[in-house]
Amino acid sequence: MKFFHLSDLHLGKNVNEFSMVDDQSYILMEIVRLAKETKPDAVLIAGDVYDKSIPSVDAVQLLDKFLVRLNELGVAVYLISGNHDSMERVAFAASLLQKSNVHISQGYSGKLTPLPFFDQFGQVNIWMLPYLKPSSVRPHFHQSEIATYSDALSAALGNIEIDASSRNILISHQFVTGAIQSESEELSIGGSENVDASLFDAFDYVALGHLHRPQHIGKETLRYCGTPLKYSLSEVKHDKSVTVVEMEGKGNVRISEIQLIPIREMREVRGTYTEITARKNYVNSNTDDYVYVVLTDEEDEPDAAVKLRNIYPNMIRLFYDNKRTQSGFFTASTPNLDKKSPVELLGEFYELQNGQPMSQTQEDYARELFTKIWEAKE
């Protein structure tokens, strides 16, 4: 069996004020072209199909066109919802679409039943597990203590019978402990969303979604494929790709990547205002790219954003990186910003504004407040 592993399409997404719909349409058709060339048996989409729970008309039309094109090629599709999706909306017409070899997870009901796929080496069991929160799982396991995301996933996976002699693939949308995040992802409070990698040990390949950086966790077959497009400053150095998995007999899995070239790149442009606006420094570059401009001048350039957009019409954001901003908060050069918890960030901001750190009482109150806000999202 050969399949493409995709995730986090975020169809309909805006990056600042820029709609990514045209870019997404182009990259999806590139994936269709690659499918036509390399002939995968299936495409696995591991959640966050849409960027919002109520997707735009454009986003729905993009997915419709993508599924139709894959179906015309005879490629099966296995798709689950992620934390950005409405499980019910994504699963609309799932039973009908299954007749066209488009398989959409219809939500978690307390049971998981694999979908069988047959190739020359026998049966492959494809398990589809949409994004799970503790509140989604508790009603189905009244006898179990389910307080964390790991508890929830442990209960869900512990309730299935896996034929270890067959090949088993799991499609899941979770944050596995040890993975590296990007700033365009939703961060959890103090790592509360983390699940343990050992929960996936029984599967021959785990097609993960949720994180935007391509990576594997421990073993090669526990894998995030990343987004097909860049969606934030922290991703400008990422290489976006399609993950191709070839599974022959039990224990024989080959993984490769095919690079995706977008219609417009996302990159950082850094230097003084004079350097950046010197014609020789941009004339041979694609000025239609999405750019984050970082000015290193010590003094602000009047109307810099307006002037720079004459060169870079798709400038996403303008930063200053100088002595003044380096002593401040939330600059482009702030180290490990995407790895800090909301409480840590609030503490740094409070100390910057007040010249002293928060008291233990204030910190405890902030942590309790953030926890309540996060739990309310469930």
Secondary structure by P-SEA (a helix, b strand, c coil): cbbbbbcccccccccccccaaaaaaaaaaaaaaaaaaacccbbbbcccccccccccaaaaaaaaaaaaaaaaacbbbbbbcccccccccccccccccccccbbbbcccccbbbbbbbbccccbbbbbbbcccccccccccccccccccaaaaaaaaaaaccccccbbbbbbbbcccccccccccccccccccccccccccccccccccccccbbbbccccccccccccccccccccccbbbbbbbbbccccbbbbbbbbbbccbbbbbbbcccccccccccccccccccccbbbbcccccccaaaaaaaaccccccccccccaaaaaccccccccccccccaaaaaaaaaaaaccccccaaaaaaaaaaaaaaaaaac
